[in-house]
């Protein structure tokens, strides 16, 4: 896979850590605790995919309402999702569990509502497939897959459904990001402990305590068949989105590897 075509992420610094970009037609887990930046990460991947690399995208939101996402991205970064929807470059599949009866909220009606209250995998997959084919999308973000686990009691069933979803997206020729929530203090890469086994790569976003403040760090935990940078790299959420600082390192063990230990963290720009 080292020579496979690469998909640029649109996140400054990240492609440098993963050998030039994500492998195409593959699925990747983006994991982190609440507030780490998972939704921004996914939206940036879609926005710059469309506006810079001319690759249309589909956002499947399972938690946050589409109008909230569109408003936050426009206000914080100037990313106009409504415009992209109207131009048939972006589709949003709205499967948010908190969706009110009035789903419009100034979002173009090309947002497709889908009810997950009675989950049927085949119908859910079909909605995503239709959205992908409608605009010939090659990028998909599902945020967060954690919600899917609410419909199943056994980890095996969660793993089966997430694996099935990844395979559907891969067959469509899409490069996909699936976000998952990490529970603070847990040593798993997701709430159910199975998410990392269903994807081709794992990217972890951390909020780490340093003295009296928190710093953001990213770790490329897994990239199947691809040489990638090991260790933690700091990142920031700038007015233009996420920026990874590749020439800096964050010292100390990750919270996942040292959930019960005290972590010493600091920057060392001389090590890379």
C-alpha positions as CSV (number, residue, x, y, z in Angstrom):
1,X,0.0,0.0,0.0
2,X,3.1,2.3,0.2
3,X,2.6,3.1,-3.5
4,X,-1.1,3.4,-3.5
5,X,-2.8,6.7,-4.5
6,X,-2.9,9.1,-1.7
7,X,-5.8,11.3,-0.6
8,X,-4.7,14.7,0.8
9,X,-6.4,15.5,4.1
10,X,-6.5,19.3,3.8
11,X,-5.1,19.4,7.3
12,X,-1.7,21.2,7.3
13,X,1.1,19.0,8.7
14,X,-0.9,15.8,8.8
15,X,0.0,14.4,5.4
16,X,3.6,14.7,6.3
17,X,3.1,12.3,9.2
18,X,1.4,9.6,7.1
19,X,3.6,9.4,4.0
20,X,1.8,12.0,1.8
21,X,-1.9,11.4,2.7
22,X,-4.5,8.7,3.4
23,X,-4.7,5.7,1.2
24,X,-7.7,5.9,-1.1
25,X,-10.8,3.7,-0.8
26,X,-10.1,3.1,2.8
27,X,-11.7,3.9,6.2
28,X,-10.0,5.5,9.1
29,X,-11.0,6.0,12.8
30,X,-10.6,9.4,14.3
31,X,-10.8,8.9,18.0
32,X,-10.7,11.4,20.9
33,X,-12.5,12.5,24.1
34,X,-15.2,15.2,23.9
35,X,-13.8,18.6,22.8
36,X,-10.7,17.1,21.2
37,X,-11.7,18.4,17.7
38,X,-13.1,15.3,16.0
39,X,-16.0,17.1,14.3
40,X,-13.7,19.9,13.1
41,X,-11.2,17.3,11.8
42,X,-13.9,15.6,9.7
43,X,-15.5,18.8,8.4
44,X,-12.0,20.2,7.4
45,X,-11.3,16.9,5.5
46,X,-14.6,17.4,3.6
47,X,-14.4,21.2,3.1
48,X,-10.8,21.3,1.7
49,X,-11.4,18.1,-0.2
50,X,-14.2,19.9,-2.1
51,X,-12.7,23.4,-2.4
52,X,-9.0,22.5,-2.9
53,X,-8.9,19.0,-4.4
54,X,-12.3,18.9,-6.2
55,X,-13.5,15.8,-4.4
56,X,-17.1,15.9,-3.4
57,X,-18.1,14.7,0.1
58,X,-20.9,13.3,2.3
59,X,-21.3,14.1,6.0
60,X,-23.3,11.7,8.0
61,X,-24.2,13.3,11.4
62,X,-25.5,10.9,14.1
63,X,-25.4,13.3,17.0
64,X,-25.2,17.1,16.2
65,X,-27.9,18.8,14.1
66,X,-26.8,19.8,10.6
67,X,-27.8,23.5,11.1
68,X,-25.6,23.6,14.2
69,X,-22.6,22.1,12.3
70,X,-23.1,24.5,9.3
71,X,-23.4,27.5,11.6
72,X,-20.4,26.6,13.7
73,X,-18.1,25.9,10.7
74,X,-19.1,29.2,9.0
75,X,-18.7,31.2,12.2
76,X,-15.4,29.7,13.3
77,X,-13.6,29.1,10.1
78,X,-15.6,30.7,7.2
79,X,-16.5,27.3,5.7
80,X,-19.8,27.7,3.9
81,X,-21.4,24.3,3.9
82,X,-24.8,25.6,2.7
83,X,-23.2,26.9,-0.5
84,X,-21.5,23.6,-1.1
85,X,-24.8,21.8,-0.7
86,X,-26.5,24.0,-3.2
87,X,-23.7,23.5,-5.6
88,X,-24.2,19.7,-5.3
89,X,-20.7,19.2,-3.9
90,X,-21.7,18.2,-0.4
91,X,-24.5,16.1,1.0
92,X,-25.5,15.8,4.7
93,X,-27.3,12.7,5.8
94,X,-29.1,13.8,9.0
95,X,-29.4,10.8,11.4
96,X,-29.0,12.9,14.5
97,X,-30.8,11.5,17.5
98,X,-31.8,15.0,18.7
99,X,-33.4,16.1,15.5
100,X,-36.6,18.1,16.0
101,X,-39.6,17.9,13.8
102,X,-38.6,21.1,12.0
103,X,-35.4,20.0,10.3
104,X,-34.9,22.8,7.9
105,X,-33.4,25.6,10.1
106,X,-32.1,27.5,7.1
107,X,-30.3,24.4,5.8
108,X,-30.9,23.6,2.1
109,X,-33.4,20.8,1.7
110,X,-30.8,18.6,0.1
111,X,-30.0,17.6,3.6
112,X,-31.5,14.1,3.9
113,X,-33.2,13.2,7.1
114,X,-33.0,9.6,8.3
115,X,-34.5,8.1,11.5
116,X,-32.3,5.8,13.5
117,X,-34.8,5.2,16.2
118,X,-35.5,1.8,14.7
119,X,-32.1,0.9,13.2
120,X,-31.9,-1.2,10.1
121,X,-28.4,-1.4,8.8
122,X,-29.4,-2.0,5.2
123,X,-31.5,1.1,5.1
124,X,-28.8,3.2,6.7
125,X,-26.2,1.9,4.3
126,X,-28.6,2.6,1.4
127,X,-29.1,6.3,2.5
128,X,-25.3,6.8,2.5
129,X,-24.9,5.1,-0.8
130,X,-27.6,7.2,-2.4
131,X,-26.0,10.4,-1.1
132,X,-22.5,9.3,-2.4
133,X,-23.9,8.4,-5.9
134,X,-26.0,11.6,-6.2
135,X,-22.9,13.8,-6.3
136,X,-20.2,11.3,-7.1
137,X,-18.6,11.8,-3.7
138,X,-15.3,10.3,-2.9
139,X,-15.0,11.4,0.7
140,X,-17.3,10.4,3.6
141,X,-17.3,11.4,7.2
142,X,-19.5,9.7,9.8
143,X,-19.7,11.6,13.1
144,X,-19.8,9.8,15.5
145,X,-20.1,6.0,15.0
146,X,-20.4,5.9,18.8
147,X,-24.1,6.4,18.5
148,X,-24.5,3.2,16.5
149,X,-23.5,1.3,19.6
150,X,-26.6,2.5,21.3
151,X,-28.6,0.1,19.1
152,X,-26.7,-3.1,20.1
153,X,-26.1,-4.8,23.4
154,X,-23.1,-6.9,22.5
155,X,-19.6,-5.6,21.4
156,X,-19.6,-8.3,18.7
157,X,-22.7,-6.8,17.1
158,X,-21.2,-3.3,17.2
159,X,-18.0,-4.5,15.6
160,X,-20.0,-6.3,12.9
161,X,-22.0,-3.2,12.0
162,X,-19.0,-0.9,12.0
163,X,-17.0,-3.4,9.9
164,X,-20.0,-3.7,7.5
165,X,-20.2,0.1,7.2
166,X,-16.5,0.4,6.5
167,X,-16.7,-2.2,3.8
168,X,-19.7,-0.5,2.1
169,X,-17.8,2.8,2.0
170,X,-14.6,1.1,0.7
171,X,-16.6,-0.6,-2.1
172,X,-18.1,2.8,-3.1
173,X,-14.5,3.9,-3.6
174,X,-14.7,6.4,-0.8
175,X,-12.0,7.5,1.6
176,X,-13.9,7.7,4.9
177,X,-13.4,9.1,8.4
178,X,-15.3,7.5,11.2
179,X,-15.2,9.4,14.5
180,X,-15.4,7.7,17.9
181,X,-15.4,8.9,21.4
182,X,-12.8,7.9,23.9
183,X,-13.9,7.6,27.5
184,X,-11.5,9.4,29.8
185,X,-9.3,6.9,31.7
186,X,-10.0,4.1,29.3
187,X,-7.3,2.3,27.4
188,X,-9.5,1.6,24.4
189,X,-9.6,3.6,21.2
190,X,-13.4,4.0,21.4
191,X,-16.3,3.6,23.7
192,X,-16.8,0.0,22.8
193,X,-13.2,-1.2,22.4
194,X,-13.8,-2.6,19.0
195,X,-13.7,0.3,16.6
196,X,-10.0,0.2,15.9
197,X,-10.2,-3.3,14.5
198,X,-12.7,-2.4,11.8
199,X,-10.7,0.4,10.0
200,X,-7.4,0.7,8.0
201,X,-6.0,3.4,10.3
202,X,-6.4,5.0,13.7
203,X,-5.8,8.7,14.4
204,X,-6.1,9.8,18.0
205,X,-6.7,13.4,19.1
206,X,-5.8,14.2,22.7
207,X,-6.4,16.9,25.2
208,X,-3.5,16.6,27.6
209,X,-2.9,18.4,30.9
210,X,0.2,20.4,31.2
211,X,0.7,22.4,34.4
212,X,-2.4,24.6,34.6
213,X,-3.6,24.3,31.0
214,X,-4.4,21.8,28.3
215,X,-2.6,21.1,25.1
216,X,-3.8,19.4,22.0
217,X,-1.8,16.4,20.5
218,X,-2.3,14.0,17.7
219,X,-1.0,10.4,17.4
220,X,-1.0,8.2,14.3
221,X,-1.6,5.0,16.1
222,X,-2.1,2.7,13.1
223,X,-1.8,3.0,9.3
224,X,-2.2,-0.3,7.6
225,X,0.6,-0.9,5.1
226,X,1.9,2.6,5.4
227,X,5.0,4.0,7.1
228,X,4.0,6.8,9.5
229,X,5.5,9.0,12.2
230,X,5.3,7.6,15.7
231,X,4.8,9.6,18.8
232,X,2.7,12.6,19.7
233,X,2.7,15.8,17.8
234,X,1.0,19.0,19.0
235,X,-1.7,20.6,17.0
236,X,-3.8,23.7,17.3
237,X,-7.3,24.8,16.1
238,X,-6.5,28.0,14.2
239,X,-8.9,30.4,12.4
240,X,-8.3,28.3,9.3
241,X,-8.9,25.0,11.0
242,X,-6.6,22.3,12.5
243,X,-2.8,22.7,12.0
244,X,-0.4,20.0,13.0
245,X,3.1,21.1,14.2
246,X,5.3,18.3,12.8
247,X,8.6,19.6,14.0
248,X,7.6,19.6,17.6
249,X,7.0,16.6,19.9
250,X,5.0,16.0,23.0
251,X,6.9,14.0,25.5
252,X,5.5,11.4,27.8
253,X,3.2,8.4,27.5
254,X,-0.2,8.7,26.0
255,X,-3.2,8.6,28.3
256,X,-4.3,5.3,26.6
257,X,-1.0,3.7,27.5
258,X,-0.8,5.2,30.9
259,X,-4.4,5.5,32.0
260,X,-3.4,4.9,35.6
261,X,-0.1,6.6,35.6
262,X,1.0,10.2,35.9
263,X,2.2,11.6,32.5
264,X,5.1,14.0,32.2
265,X,4.5,16.2,29.1
266,X,6.6,18.8,27.5
267,X,7.8,20.1,24.1
268,X,11.2,19.2,22.6
269,X,11.7,20.8,19.2
270,X,15.1,19.2,18.7
271,X,13.7,15.7,18.5
272,X,12.0,14.5,15.4
